[in-house]
Amino acid sequence: MEMQFSLDNIGPSLWLMLLGMVGIFVVMGVILLSVYLLNKFAKDQTKDDGDTQQ
């Protein structure tokens, strides 16, 4: 098996890697936002004296 190195493939390879990394960060951001919103809307209710339910 013979491998050939071509400089013509570096640009498209870097572009593909950039798209993959951006996709990973977008998915991480969506997960972070959903966890934040779930924590915000699913908090324990507080009593009138300020104690939290456990």
A tleap script that builds the chain and sets N, CA, C and O, in Angstrom:
source leaprc.protein.ff14SB
mol = sequence {
  NMET GLU MET GLN PHE SER LEU ASP ASN ILE
  GLY PRO SER LEU TRP LEU MET LEU LEU GLY
  MET VAL GLY ILE PHE VAL VAL MET GLY VAL
  ILE LEU LEU SER VAL TYR LEU LEU ASN LYS
  PHE ALA LYS ASP GLN THR LYS ASP ASP GLY
  ASP THR GLN CGLN
}
set mol.1.N position { 0.846 -1.175 0.000 }
set mol.1.CA position { 0.000 0.000 0.000 }
set mol.1.C position { 0.891 1.238 0.000 }
set mol.1.O position { 1.740 1.410 0.875 }
set mol.2.N position { 0.689 2.066 -0.964 }
set mol.2.CA position { 1.523 3.259 -1.123 }
set mol.2.C position { 0.700 4.501 -0.796 }
set mol.2.O position { -0.393 4.690 -1.330 }
set mol.3.N position { 1.240 5.354 0.095 }
set mol.3.CA position { 0.546 6.581 0.476 }
set mol.3.C position { 1.193 7.749 -0.239 }
set mol.3.O position { 2.417 7.841 -0.329 }
set mol.4.N position { 0.357 8.640 -0.746 }
set mol.4.CA position { 0.848 9.835 -1.418 }
set mol.4.C position { 0.398 11.065 -0.640 }
set mol.4.O position { -0.736 11.135 -0.168 }
set mol.5.N position { 1.293 12.022 -0.515 }
set mol.5.CA position { 0.991 13.269 0.183 }
set mol.5.C position { 0.826 14.367 -0.841 }
set mol.5.O position { 1.713 14.612 -1.658 }
set mol.6.N position { -0.324 15.032 -0.790 }
set mol.6.CA position { -0.592 16.106 -1.729 }
set mol.6.C position { -0.972 17.371 -0.962 }
set mol.6.O position { -1.827 17.333 -0.077 }
set mol.7.N position { -0.341 18.476 -1.300 }
set mol.7.CA position { -0.634 19.739 -0.636 }
set mol.7.C position { -2.006 20.281 -1.029 }
set mol.7.O position { -2.524 21.172 -0.355 }
set mol.8.N position { -2.591 19.777 -2.079 }
set mol.8.CA position { -3.908 20.244 -2.514 }
set mol.8.C position { -5.009 19.835 -1.538 }
set mol.8.O position { -6.085 20.434 -1.548 }
set mol.9.N position { -4.770 18.844 -0.709 }
set mol.9.CA position { -5.795 18.345 0.200 }
set mol.9.C position { -5.781 19.020 1.570 }
set mol.9.O position { -6.672 18.779 2.385 }
set mol.10.N position { -4.789 19.854 1.830 }
set mol.10.CA position { -4.676 20.470 3.155 }
set mol.10.C position { -5.807 21.464 3.399 }
set mol.10.O position { -6.407 21.458 4.474 }
set mol.11.N position { -6.102 22.305 2.437 }
set mol.11.CA position { -7.161 23.306 2.600 }
set mol.11.C position { -8.527 22.685 2.878 }
set mol.11.O position { -9.163 23.033 3.873 }
set mol.12.N position { -8.995 21.773 2.022 }
set mol.12.CA position { -10.293 21.141 2.310 }
set mol.12.C position { -10.308 20.347 3.612 }
set mol.12.O position { -11.342 20.281 4.278 }
set mol.13.N position { -9.184 19.746 3.987 }
set mol.13.CA position { -9.122 18.998 5.239 }
set mol.13.C position { -9.267 19.925 6.441 }
set mol.13.O position { -9.981 19.602 7.390 }
set mol.14.N position { -8.595 21.072 6.407 }
set mol.14.CA position { -8.715 22.026 7.504 }
set mol.14.C position { -10.129 22.599 7.579 }
set mol.14.O position { -10.651 22.804 8.675 }
set mol.15.N position { -10.755 22.861 6.434 }
set mol.15.CA position { -12.127 23.367 6.399 }
set mol.15.C position { -13.090 22.342 7.007 }
set mol.15.O position { -13.986 22.706 7.767 }
set mol.16.N position { -12.907 21.081 6.676 }
set mol.16.CA position { -13.745 20.016 7.219 }
set mol.16.C position { -13.540 19.880 8.731 }
set mol.16.O position { -14.501 19.663 9.469 }
set mol.17.N position { -12.306 20.006 9.188 }
set mol.17.CA position { -12.028 19.945 10.618 }
set mol.17.C position { -12.665 21.133 11.337 }
set mol.17.O position { -13.206 20.966 12.431 }
set mol.18.N position { -12.613 22.324 10.749 }
set mol.18.CA position { -13.232 23.509 11.335 }
set mol.18.C position { -14.743 23.319 11.462 }
set mol.18.O position { -15.321 23.647 12.498 }
set mol.19.N position { -15.379 22.799 10.432 }
set mol.19.CA position { -16.822 22.561 10.490 }
set mol.19.C position { -17.171 21.558 11.587 }
set mol.19.O position { -18.170 21.728 12.287 }
set mol.20.N position { -16.371 20.535 11.739 }
set mol.20.CA position { -16.606 19.557 12.788 }
set mol.20.C position { -16.471 20.159 14.173 }
set mol.20.O position { -17.285 19.875 15.052 }
set mol.21.N position { -15.462 20.980 14.382 }
set mol.21.CA position { -15.262 21.607 15.682 }
set mol.21.C position { -16.389 22.592 15.992 }
set mol.21.O position { -16.858 22.654 17.129 }
set mol.22.N position { -16.821 23.354 15.005 }
set mol.22.CA position { -17.939 24.276 15.206 }
set mol.22.C position { -19.195 23.493 15.560 }
set mol.22.O position { -19.960 23.910 16.429 }
set mol.23.N position { -19.413 22.368 14.900 }
set mol.23.CA position { -20.570 21.533 15.200 }
set mol.23.C position { -20.534 21.015 16.624 }
set mol.23.O position { -21.562 20.976 17.300 }
set mol.24.N position { -19.365 20.620 17.082 }
set mol.24.CA position { -19.230 20.135 18.462 }
set mol.24.C position { -19.567 21.244 19.452 }
set mol.24.O position { -20.287 21.002 20.421 }
set mol.25.N position { -19.060 22.456 19.228 }
set mol.25.CA position { -19.328 23.546 20.148 }
set mol.25.C position { -20.791 23.979 20.116 }
set mol.25.O position { -21.336 24.381 21.144 }
set mol.26.N position { -21.434 23.902 18.951 }
set mol.26.CA position { -22.855 24.233 18.864 }
set mol.26.C position { -23.674 23.228 19.669 }
set mol.26.O position { -24.568 23.622 20.418 }
set mol.27.N position { -23.385 21.961 19.526 }
set mol.27.CA position { -24.113 20.928 20.284 }
set mol.27.C position { -23.862 21.098 21.784 }
set mol.27.O position { -24.793 20.958 22.577 }
set mol.28.N position { -22.639 21.395 22.182 }
set mol.28.CA position { -22.348 21.620 23.601 }
set mol.28.C position { -23.116 22.833 24.120 }
set mol.28.O position { -23.600 22.818 25.252 }
set mol.29.N position { -23.228 23.867 23.319 }
set mol.29.CA position { -23.986 25.053 23.717 }
set mol.29.C position { -25.470 24.757 23.882 }
set mol.29.O position { -26.103 25.255 24.814 }
set mol.30.N position { -26.029 23.949 22.985 }
set mol.30.CA position { -27.445 23.578 23.088 }
set mol.30.C position { -27.678 22.755 24.353 }
set mol.30.O position { -28.664 22.971 25.057 }
set mol.31.N position { -26.787 21.823 24.643 }
set mol.31.CA position { -26.923 21.016 25.862 }
set mol.31.C position { -26.800 21.900 27.099 }
set mol.31.O position { -27.578 21.750 28.041 }
set mol.32.N position { -25.844 22.812 27.114 }
set mol.32.CA position { -25.666 23.716 28.243 }
set mol.32.C position { -26.898 24.585 28.451 }
set mol.32.O position { -27.343 24.770 29.583 }
set mol.33.N position { -27.445 25.115 27.375 }
set mol.33.CA position { -28.636 25.953 27.465 }
set mol.33.C position { -29.835 25.159 27.968 }
set mol.33.O position { -30.610 25.659 28.783 }
set mol.34.N position { -29.995 23.943 27.496 }
set mol.34.CA position { -31.129 23.135 27.943 }
set mol.34.C position { -31.003 22.767 29.419 }
set mol.34.O position { -32.005 22.770 30.133 }
set mol.35.N position { -29.803 22.453 29.893 }
set mol.35.CA position { -29.604 22.150 31.314 }
set mol.35.C position { -29.874 23.392 32.153 }
set mol.35.O position { -30.485 23.299 33.218 }
set mol.36.N position { -29.427 24.548 31.688 }
set mol.36.CA position { -29.673 25.794 32.415 }
set mol.36.C position { -31.169 26.069 32.521 }
set mol.36.O position { -31.666 26.411 33.594 }
set mol.37.N position { -31.884 25.921 31.413 }
set mol.37.CA position { -33.319 26.180 31.426 }
set mol.37.C position { -34.065 25.166 32.286 }
set mol.37.O position { -35.007 25.532 32.989 }
set mol.38.N position { -33.659 23.901 32.241 }
set mol.38.CA position { -34.298 22.896 33.089 }
set mol.38.C position { -34.077 23.208 34.565 }
set mol.38.O position { -34.997 23.060 35.369 }
set mol.39.N position { -32.880 23.634 34.931 }
set mol.39.CA position { -32.607 23.996 36.319 }
set mol.39.C position { -33.392 25.228 36.737 }
set mol.39.O position { -33.825 25.327 37.884 }
set mol.40.N position { -33.576 26.155 35.829 }
set mol.40.CA position { -34.293 27.380 36.154 }
set mol.40.C position { -35.778 27.113 36.371 }
set mol.40.O position { -36.372 27.677 37.291 }
set mol.41.N position { -36.385 26.274 35.554 }
set mol.41.CA position { -37.819 26.052 35.639 }
set mol.41.C position { -38.195 24.887 36.548 }
set mol.41.O position { -39.378 24.725 36.850 }
set mol.42.N position { -37.276 24.094 36.985 }
set mol.42.CA position { -37.587 22.933 37.818 }
set mol.42.C position { -37.008 23.074 39.223 }
set mol.42.O position { -36.638 22.079 39.847 }
set mol.43.N position { -36.929 24.290 39.714 }
set mol.43.CA position { -36.406 24.517 41.059 }
set mol.43.C position { -37.406 24.018 42.091 }
set mol.43.O position { -38.605 23.928 41.823 }
set mol.44.N position { -36.893 23.693 43.277 }
set mol.44.CA position { -37.769 23.366 44.387 }
set mol.44.C position { -38.514 24.619 44.827 }
set mol.44.O position { -37.975 25.725 44.797 }
set mol.45.N position { -39.745 24.426 45.229 }
set mol.45.CA position { -40.532 25.559 45.711 }
set mol.45.C position { -40.066 25.932 47.115 }
set mol.45.O position { -39.732 25.061 47.918 }
set mol.46.N position { -40.048 27.232 47.407 }
set mol.46.CA position { -39.625 27.691 48.729 }
set mol.46.C position { -40.847 27.946 49.593 }
set mol.46.O position { -41.913 28.307 49.095 }
set mol.47.N position { -40.675 27.752 50.908 }
set mol.47.CA position { -41.740 28.069 51.862 }
set mol.47.C position { -41.738 29.564 52.135 }
set mol.47.O position { -40.836 30.282 51.703 }
set mol.48.N position { -42.742 30.023 52.849 }
set mol.48.CA position { -42.831 31.442 53.164 }
set mol.48.C position { -41.720 31.904 54.102 }
set mol.48.O position { -41.335 33.072 54.062 }
set mol.49.N position { -41.196 31.011 54.947 }
set mol.49.CA position { -40.148 31.418 55.883 }
set mol.49.C position { -38.743 31.351 55.256 }
set mol.49.O position { -37.753 31.608 55.941 }
set mol.50.N position { -38.650 31.012 53.972 }
set mol.50.CA position { -37.368 31.040 53.294 }
set mol.50.C position { -36.641 29.723 53.245 }
set mol.50.O position { -35.606 29.626 52.586 }
set mol.51.N position { -37.144 28.693 53.921 }
set mol.51.CA position { -36.506 27.374 53.872 }
set mol.51.C position { -36.901 26.661 52.594 }
set mol.51.O position { -38.026 26.794 52.113 }
set mol.52.N position { -35.975 25.914 52.060 }
set mol.52.CA position { -36.285 25.129 50.849 }
set mol.52.C position { -36.762 23.748 51.263 }
set mol.52.O position { -36.362 23.227 52.304 }
set mol.53.N position { -37.609 23.170 50.453 }
set mol.53.CA position { -38.091 21.825 50.718 }
set mol.53.C position { -37.001 20.822 50.385 }
set mol.53.O position { -36.229 21.027 49.449 }
set mol.54.N position { -36.937 19.749 51.141 }
set mol.54.CA position { -35.924 18.743 50.876 }
set mol.54.C position { -36.505 17.389 50.778 }
set mol.54.O position { -35.779 16.420 50.556 }
savepdb mol mol.pdb
quit
